[in-house]
Amino acid sequence: MTPERLRFPREARLLKASEFRSVFRTGRRARVGLLHARLRPNGRRRARLGLAVSLKATRKAVVRNRIRRQLRESFRVNQHRLEGLDIVVSLARPPAGGAIDLRSRLPRLWGEVVRVAEAEGKWKD
């Protein structure tokens, strides 16, 4: 994998509200525990990621930002498996203890996203 390929440039992000809306409206669902993903084909050679981590997930901004950093890093490493998809990842309300460990769940989430995309016949090699 070339270093250029592992970057997370602006073209790999969902930036506009209209892009988020179209993924939420027409995308398929993939879920692993607390993590929910909506995905839809984008007709591009690159996967694009949008994040929706709300106050309901955790009240502390520090924790929300840590969650976003973990999600972006995991996406950056796995984006080659997700080519041609727009993905919005959101976080459900955490358990009462508030402890959120995403490291074990993120690889399973990307595997589930690939499985859902292939099952829908929308996956492009």
C-alpha positions as CSV (number, residue, x, y, z in Angstrom):
1,M,0.0,0.0,0.0
2,T,1.5,3.3,-1.0
3,P,1.6,6.2,1.5
4,E,-0.6,8.3,-0.8
5,R,-3.2,5.6,-0.6
6,L,-3.3,5.7,3.2
7,R,-4.0,9.4,3.5
8,F,-7.4,10.8,4.4
9,P,-7.7,13.7,2.0
10,R,-10.7,16.0,1.5
11,E,-12.0,13.9,-1.3
12,A,-12.4,11.0,1.1
13,R,-14.8,12.9,3.3
14,L,-18.5,13.6,3.1
15,L,-18.7,17.4,3.6
16,K,-22.1,18.7,2.6
17,A,-25.4,18.2,4.4
18,S,-26.9,17.0,1.1
19,E,-24.4,14.2,0.9
20,F,-25.2,13.1,4.4
21,R,-28.9,13.2,3.7
22,S,-28.7,11.1,0.6
23,V,-26.7,8.4,2.4
24,F,-29.2,8.4,5.3
25,R,-32.2,8.4,2.9
26,T,-31.1,5.8,0.5
27,G,-28.3,3.9,2.2
28,R,-28.3,0.4,3.5
29,R,-27.6,-0.3,7.2
30,A,-24.7,-2.1,8.8
31,R,-24.4,-2.5,12.6
32,V,-21.9,-3.8,15.1
33,G,-22.9,-3.2,18.7
34,L,-22.9,0.5,19.4
35,L,-21.7,1.4,15.9
36,H,-24.2,2.0,13.1
37,A,-23.2,2.6,9.5
38,R,-25.2,3.7,6.5
39,L,-23.7,3.0,3.1
40,R,-24.5,3.6,-0.5
41,P,-22.5,3.4,-3.8
42,N,-21.0,6.6,-4.9
43,G,-19.8,5.9,-8.4
44,R,-16.2,6.9,-7.6
45,R,-13.0,5.1,-7.1
46,R,-12.7,6.2,-3.5
47,A,-14.6,5.5,-0.4
48,R,-15.9,8.6,1.5
49,L,-16.6,8.8,5.2
50,G,-19.0,11.0,7.2
51,L,-19.2,10.9,11.0
52,A,-22.2,11.6,13.2
53,V,-21.2,11.4,16.8
54,S,-23.8,13.3,18.9
55,L,-24.1,14.6,22.4
56,K,-26.4,11.6,23.1
57,A,-23.4,9.3,22.5
58,T,-21.4,11.1,25.2
59,R,-21.7,14.5,26.8
60,K,-18.0,15.2,26.9
61,A,-16.5,16.8,23.8
62,V,-13.1,15.2,24.6
63,V,-14.6,11.8,24.4
64,R,-16.6,12.6,21.2
65,N,-13.4,13.9,19.5
66,R,-11.5,10.7,20.6
67,I,-14.2,8.6,19.1
68,R,-14.0,10.6,15.8
69,R,-10.2,10.2,15.7
70,Q,-10.5,6.5,16.2
71,L,-13.1,6.2,13.5
72,R,-11.1,8.3,11.0
73,E,-7.9,6.3,11.7
74,S,-9.6,3.0,11.2
75,F,-11.2,4.2,8.0
76,R,-7.9,5.5,6.7
77,V,-6.3,2.1,7.1
78,N,-9.3,0.1,5.7
79,Q,-10.4,2.5,2.9
80,H,-9.0,0.2,0.2
81,R,-11.6,-2.4,1.1
82,L,-14.5,0.1,0.9
83,E,-13.9,1.7,-2.5
84,G,-16.9,3.0,-4.3
85,L,-19.0,3.6,-1.1
86,D,-20.2,6.6,0.8
87,I,-20.4,5.7,4.5
88,V,-21.8,7.6,7.5
89,V,-20.9,6.1,10.8
90,S,-22.9,7.0,13.9
91,L,-22.7,5.9,17.5
92,A,-25.7,4.7,19.5
93,R,-26.1,5.8,23.1
94,P,-23.4,4.0,25.2
95,P,-24.0,1.7,28.1
96,A,-24.7,3.2,31.6
97,G,-21.0,3.0,32.5
98,G,-20.1,5.2,29.6
99,A,-17.0,3.2,28.7
100,I,-16.6,3.0,24.9
101,D,-13.8,0.8,23.4
102,L,-14.0,0.9,19.7
103,R,-10.7,-0.8,18.9
104,S,-12.3,-4.3,18.9
105,R,-15.5,-3.2,17.1
106,L,-14.1,-1.2,14.2
107,P,-12.6,-4.1,12.2
108,R,-15.9,-6.0,12.6
109,L,-17.8,-2.8,11.4
110,W,-15.8,-2.6,8.2
111,G,-16.3,-6.3,7.6
112,E,-20.0,-5.9,8.1
113,V,-20.0,-2.9,5.7
114,V,-18.3,-5.0,3.0
115,R,-20.7,-7.9,3.6
116,V,-23.8,-5.7,3.3
117,A,-22.4,-4.0,0.1
118,E,-21.7,-7.4,-1.5
119,A,-25.0,-8.8,-0.5
120,E,-26.7,-5.9,-2.2
121,G,-24.8,-6.5,-5.3
122,K,-23.5,-2.9,-5.3
123,W,-19.9,-3.7,-4.5
124,K,-17.4,-2.8,-7.2
125,D,-14.0,-4.5,-7.5
